[in-house]
Amino acid sequence: MDSEKITTAVQENKMGVQPVGKLLAGMAIPIMISMLVQALYNIVDSIFVAQVSENALSAVSLAFPLQNLLLAVGIGTAVGMNALLSRSLGAKKQNEVDRAANTGLFLSIISAIVFAVFGLLGSRAFFMVQTDVEEIVNYGTEYAMICLGCSFGVFIQLYCERLLQATGRTSLSMWTQMIGALINIILDPILIFGMFGLPRMEVAGAAWATVIGQIVAAAAGIFLNIKYNPEIHIKLKMIRWNTSTVKAIYRVGFPSIIMQCIGSVMTFCMNTILIAFSTTATAVFGVYFKLQSFVFMPVFGLNSGMIPIISYNYGAKRMDRVKKTIVLAITVAICIMALGTLAFELLPGVLLSFFNASADMLAIGIPALQIIGSHFLLAGFCIIAGSVCQAIGNPTYSLISSVCRQLVVLLPAAWLLAQTGELNLVWLSFPIAELASLVMNIIFLKKTMKSVEEYL
């Protein structure tokens, strides 16, 4: 018991006392680095697949909504657990900490089982709804069955990462992500092209490289939590459904899941709109998502470092530190997005050339990247603002903003602009939607901060 009190005090000194700038840097930078590596392997994955054929790249692009849906559930559950853990640590409620951790593990296992069943039984139908090109359907089905069928690796990986982040051990969390990403990068060319005597597996090789990396990262996460995370106690008898804890986890996590699920719906519908122009247009859209992840992932890493700081200090009723963290996070996010905007505006052809882009893909992709990239600065603010609302008790605001941006504004705008027959106009739907999101997030952030101050 004494050792637990000492550990809690050390944690309080870091999360509640350390200067905000130093604390946010220490919490966020390791996650940002690991997410950059994560984004790099996503890009490398598609670069190698593009060497097989444009149809192979299109298949992986069409599979993105399924992968995004999987990540939505995994990340949303882990984010909700993370927020609950951080608040419980700040309030010094060890029993609630342990219940959150064990219930989170139970939910991750159940989620992996559900996605494995869907991946094995429903993948072909998913691709046949989108296209009748047999090669794309075959490639996509193979890819999705492997990625979803072995999804337990990514669910356990995400769970373990958030346990480490909730207790301030973001450097250890970084290592789990980097290990998985590096293994994926190494295995991609070996399995896709059949090196060192192994059979040439093409798109299936990319899928196996992904799941093997995730499984190894999950194993590393389990080891690091057991050895270096004494604040969290995993007990077999506690790995079960606990209604009150599940409600607390999903009060924060469910809006996050819905928001990312909305992203899957948006991607699926955009692919449907774009494929009416050409399969190359869908390949460009898939390449865009891979490239933008290299810009957005560091901001999401900043987010992951920010959330436990805000949750902890909110639980400890230290609003001055909450406000400082928010201002600093928004400033850093906008700076990161500015670099991304410059890359998309000035070097679109160079970026596309990494994906073995044909002349047709370059003709479509260059204006697409330049138009879509113009909304990055706005997105930086919106991402941080939405997560602040989630972290301190107003997750509905983030949900409303995401629904409006992607379903109420973006998709109708894209469909209407597609009726002109001009593909370049379709890309304008992204900055249009982000402008609407900016207005909503400014309003919601002000309302959230005002309600918190009145409550305290």
N, C-alpha and C positions, 0 to 999 in steps of 0.2 A: 504493500500500500504506500509506504514512504517513497519508494522508487517511482511509483506512478505520480505522486504529488510533485516530485522533483521534475519529472519529465514534463508535466503540465506547466509548471512554472517557467521552464526553459522555452516551451512553445509560446507561452504568453509573452515572454520577453521579446521574442522574435516577431510575432504577428501583431502584437499590440503596442510595442515600445520602439522597435527599430525604425529609423527614419524611413518615410514612405518611399522615397526614390530608391534608396538602397534595397529596401525590402522588395519592391516591385521588380527591380532588376534581378535580384537573387532568385525570386520566385518565377519570373517570366522568361528570362533569357535562356535557361536550360530547355524549357519547353519549346521556345521559339526555334532554337537550334534543331531540336529533335523533329519538330514539325517541318522545318525546311528540308531536312533529310527525307522525311516522309513524302513531302511534295516532290522532291527530286526523284524518288523511286517511282512515284506515279507517272512522272514525265518519262523517265527512262523506260518504264514498262511499255508505254505507248510508242516510244521511239523504236523499240525493237519490234513491236507488233507491226508497225507501219512498214518495216522492211519485208514482211511477209506479203502483204498486199493492202490495197486501199479497202477492200471488203473486210479484211481482218480488223483494220482500224475502225471501220464503221460498226462492226459487231461489238467490239469493246465499248465503243461510244454508246451504242444502244443498250448495253448492259448497265450503264452508269446509274439509271434510276433504281435498279435492284440493289446495287452496292450502296447507294446513298440511303436507301430505305433501311438496310441492315445497319449502317453506321448511325442512322438517326435513332434507332432504338437503343443501340449500344451506348452511344455518347449521351443521349438524353437520360437514360437510367443512371449512368455514371455521374453526370453533372448533378442530377438531383441528389444522389447519395453524397457527392462531394460537398454540396451546400449544407446538407443536414449534418454531416460529420463536422464541418468547420464551425457551424453555429453551436453544436453540442460541445465541441472542444472549448470554444470561447466561453460558454456558460458552465464549463467544468462538470458536464453530465456524462460520466464514463459509460453508464448503462445504455444511454441513448446512442453513444458512439458505436458501441459494439453491436447493438441491434441494427443500426444503419448498415454497418459493414457486412454483417451476415445475411441480412435480408437482400442487400444489393447483390451478393454472390448468388443467392437463390434465383433472383430475377434474371441475372445474366445467363445462368444455365438453362432456364426455361426458354428464354429468347433464342438461344442457339439451337435448341431442339426444333422450335417452330420454323425457323428459317431453313434448317437442313431439310425438313420435310417438304417445304415449299420449293426449295431449289431442285430437289430430285424429281418432284412430280409436276411442277408448273413452269419450268424454264422454257421449254419449246413453245408452249402456248403463248408465253409472253412475247417471244420474238416474232412468231407468226402473225400476231396482231399488228406489228409495226411494219413488216416488210414481207414480200414474197420472193425475195432473192434467196435461193436455197443455200448458197455458200455462206451468206451472212447469218441465216437462221442456224445452220449447223455449227459454225464457229461460236456464235453467241450462246447457244444451248450448252455446248461443251464447257465454255468459260463459266457460265452462271452456275451450272450444276456443281462444279468443283468449288467455286468461291463460297456459295451458300451452304453446300453440303458439309464443308469443313469450317463453318463459321465460328465454332466454339473457340478457336484460337483468338480471333479478333475480339470476341466478347470478353474473354478472360483477360486479354491484354489491356483493354480499355478499363476494366474494373480495377486491375492492379495499379495502373497508372494513376487513377483518381484517388486511390487509397494513399499513395505516396504524396500526391499533390496536396491532399487535404491536411496532412500533417507537416507540410512545409518542405518535404524532401523531393523537390522538383528535379534536382540533379540526378537522383536515382531514377526518377520517372523518365528523364531524358535518355538514359542508357537503355531502358527497355525498348523505347521507340527506335533508337538508332540501331540497335542490334537487329531488330526485325527488318528495318528498311535496308540495311547493308546486305543482309542475307538475300533479300529479294533482288536487289540490284545484281549481286554476284550470280544468282541462279537464273535470272532472266535469259541471258544469251545462251547459257549452257543447256537449258531445257527447251527453249524456243527453237534453237537451230540444231540441237543434237550434237553437242561437243563432248570430247573425252569419251567417245564410244557410246554415249547415250543416244536413244532414238530421237529423231526430230519431232517435237510435239506441237510446234507452232503456237496457236492461241491457247491450247490446253497447257502448254509449258509455262506461259505467262501466269495462268491461274494457279498452277502448282507452286510456282515460285512465290506467289503472293501468300498462299495459305501456309506454306512451310515457314516463311518469315514470321507470320503472325503467331504460329504455334511456338516457335522458339522464343519470341518476345514474351508470350504469355508465361512460358516456363521461367524465364528470367525475372519477370514481375513477381511470380509466386515466391521465388527464392529470396528476392530483395525485401519483400514485405515480411517474410518469416524472420529474416536475419536482422533487418535494420528498422523495422517499424513497430516498436513495442507498444505504442499507444493503441494499436488496433489488435483486438483479440478475436481470431476466427475459431469458432467452436462448432463441431459437427451438429450438436443438438440445436444450435441457434440458426442453422442454415435452413430456413423454412419461411413460409408465408407469415407475415405479421401485419395485420390489416392497418393499424395505426401508422406503422413505419412505412409501409408501401404508399399510403396516402401522402405522407410527408415527403417521401422521395419524389413521387410523381406530381406533387403540387408545383415543384420547380421543374422536374424533368419532363413532364408530359408536354408542356408548351414547347420545350426544346425539341422533343420528338416530332410533334405536329409540324413545327416550323421546318424541320429537315425533311419530313415526309412531303410537305408541300413542295419542297425543292424537287423531290422525286416526281411528283405529279407535273410540276412545271417542266422538268426536263423531258419527261415522256411526251407531253403535249407539244413542246417545242420541236422535238424530233419528228413528230407527226406532221407539224406545219412545214418544217424544213425539207422533209423527204419528198414532199410534193414538188419541190424545185429540183432536187437531185440528191443522190446518196452522198455526193461530195459535200454538199451543204451540211449534212448531219455529221460527216467526218470533221469538218471545220469546227462545228459546235462542240464536238467531243474534244478536239485539240484545245479549243479555248478553255474548257473546264480544267484540263490538265495544266495549262499554262497559268491560269488565274489562281490555281491552288498554290503556286509558288509565291504569289503575292498575298493571298488571303491567309495561308497557313500561319505565317508569323503573327498576324493579328489575332487569329484564334488562339495561338500560344500565349500571347499577351493577355487575352481574355481568361485563359485557364489559370494564369498566375494572378490575375486581378480578383477573380471571384472568391477564392478562399480568404483573401485579405479583407475584402468588403464584408463578406459574411461573418468573419470572426469579429471584426471591429463593430459591426452592426449588433452582433450578439452581446458584445461588451459595452455597447452604448457610447462609442467613441466616434461621433459623427464628423469631427474635424478630420480625422484620418480617412474616413470614408470619402469625404469630398476631395481631399488631396489626391487620393488614389484615382478617383474618377477623372479629374482634370488631367493628371499625368498620362493616364492610359489613353484618353482621347487624343492628346497631343502626339504621342508616339504612334498611334494607329494612323493618324492622318499623314504623318511623315513617311511611314512605310508605304502607304497607298500612293503617295506622290511619286515615289520611285517606280512603282508598278505602272502608273500612268505614263511616265516618260518612256519606259521600255515598250509599252504597247503602241505608243504614238510614233516613236522614232525608229523602232527596229522590228516591225511586224513581219517583214519578209525573212529576216534572219531567224526569228523564232519559229516560223513555219517550216523553214528549211531543215530543221532538226527532225521533222517528221516525214522526210522523203516526199515533200509536197510536190505534186504535179503542177503544171502550168495552170490547170483549171482550179486546183486548190489554192494556189497563190492568188489568182484573180478574185476568188471569193473571199479568201481568208484575210488578205491585207486590209481592205476596208472594214471587214467585220471586227477585227481586233482593235482598230483605231476608233471605231464608233463605240464599241462596248467598253473599252478601256477608259473612256471619258467619265464614267460614273464611279470610279474607284475611290476618289476622295470622299464623296458623299457616303459611300458604303463603310468607310473606316469609322466615321462617327456613329453611323446607325448600328454597327455590330456592337460597339462598346455600350452605347446607350441601352440597347435591348438587353444586354447581359446584366447591366446594373439593375434594371427593373426586375429581372429574374432573381438576382442574388439577394435583394432586400425586400422581396415579398409582393411584387406586382407582375408575376409572369404572364398574366393575361394581356398586358400591354404589348409584350413582345410578339405574342401570338397574333393579335389583331394587326400589328404592323406587317408581319410576315405574310399573313393571308391577303391583306390588301395589296402589298407590293407584287406578289408573285401570281396570285389568282385573279384578283379584282382589277389590277392595272396591267401587269406585264402580258399575260396571255391574251386578253381581249385586244390589247394594243398590237401585239404581234400578229394576231389573226386578221385584224382590220388592215394593217399595213401590208400583209401578204396578199390581200385582195387586189392590190395595185399591180401585182406581177413583178414588182421590183424587190429583189432579195435584199439589197442594201438597206431598204427602208425598214425591214423586219428587225434589224439589229438595233434600231432606235428605241425599240420597246424597253431595252435595259436601262438607259439613262432616264427615260420617262418614268419608269417605275421607281427608280431610286430617288427621284425628286419628291415623289409622293411619300415615300418612306421617310425621307429627311424631315418633312413637315410633321408627320405623325410622331416620330421619335423625339423631336424637340419638345413637343407638347407633353408626351408621356413622361419624359425624364423630369421635366419641371413639376408635373403633378406628383410623381413618386417622391421626389425630394421634399416637396412641401408637406405631403402627408406624413412622412417619416418624422420631420421636425415637429409637427404638431403632436404626433404620438408621444415623442420623447419629452 
